[in-house]
Amino acid sequence: MKTRIITIHPEYPELDKITHCAKVLRQGGLVVFPTETVYGLAADLNNKQAMHRLREVKKRSDNKPFAILVARHVDIMNMTPFREPILFKLIDKYWPGPLTVVVPSKEENGTIGLRMPDHPVALKLVDAAACPFVATSANLEGQPPPKTCQDALKDLDGVVDMALDGGPSQVGVASSVVDLTTSPLKLIRAGSITQQDIDKLSRQKTILFVCTGNSCRSVMAEYLLKKMLGTRKDVEVVSAGTGVYLHSHASYETIEVLKREGMDASSHRSQGVNSILLKKADLILVMTRTHRQQILDKVPEIEKRVYLLREFASLPKGFESDLDIPDPIGKSHVAYEECLWMIKEAIVKIVKLI
């Protein structure tokens, strides 16, 4: 019996086709599908019969694991207890994309490989499957990974249940695989992401500034620190807000006071804080105690990395407890100048520390 082939739009996959293939997976079937790297072969991790079939089809031993695909960055937090910033730096930079991360599993002494593919068909299929979704390249062990559905079915026609044909894969080589359970990090399979890329990111420190709307205070801090760091490439500086719901520009007054300092913030777009951004940051500097509490309510385990920005300023005697930086929004231009001065005083000290 030949494998059923369904042609699907690679950018705008038809929902009924995705839903049908997801049902096949939940019933224990094997499905070939496109990713941005190569064509994959999927099975339901919780279905023992499907996993046995997958190993037989691939001719793969029981001690060689398969990667688990996820549809969203936050899904990784249900898969592993690993919480080091480097994990979140990697997935923030390369997901969705051609990187598989090997991390400790929730089982004692176990590891798992996780990937978020950069392909609409793959992401929709993972989401619709509603089951732990393992995937491997759709070829026999030792054969070249297939770049098209036709390449995959040269060996798999008749032995898998269904194939989604979404045209040729864009990258054409399997994902890079990095092992985060070793120190230093080790690339155990090279792809389009190299060991040099991994090493560069692992050496980089991320500093995150947080205010409310990410249009005034945190923007001033971000641009001031970037300017003072000059050409240094080993520090990533970002900013975000606890109350951002729509992306917006920096406020007019913020742009103007920064312009007087020789900085152009006109291209800034606000972003809200999220768990991935918080977890990847090595140092989080907030404007008020309220911001600190809002962050810790969201991700309590990062407490030792969160500080009030003014803790780094040299305050006059008697003002040591006055650490909040007031929000200048809606106030006079003088209020913005005073806010910039308070932030700059702390940034000067921070530059010396990093």
Helices and strands as residue ranges (DSSP letters): E 4-7, H 15-26, E 31-33, E 40-44, H 48-58, E 67-69, G 73-78, H 85-94, E 99-104, E 111-115, H 120-129, E 133-137, H 149-156, E 162-165, E 176-179, E 186-189, H 195-203, E 205-211, H 217-229, E 235-241, H 252-260, H 275-280, E 283-286, H 289-298, G 300-305, E 306-308, G 309-312, H 333-353
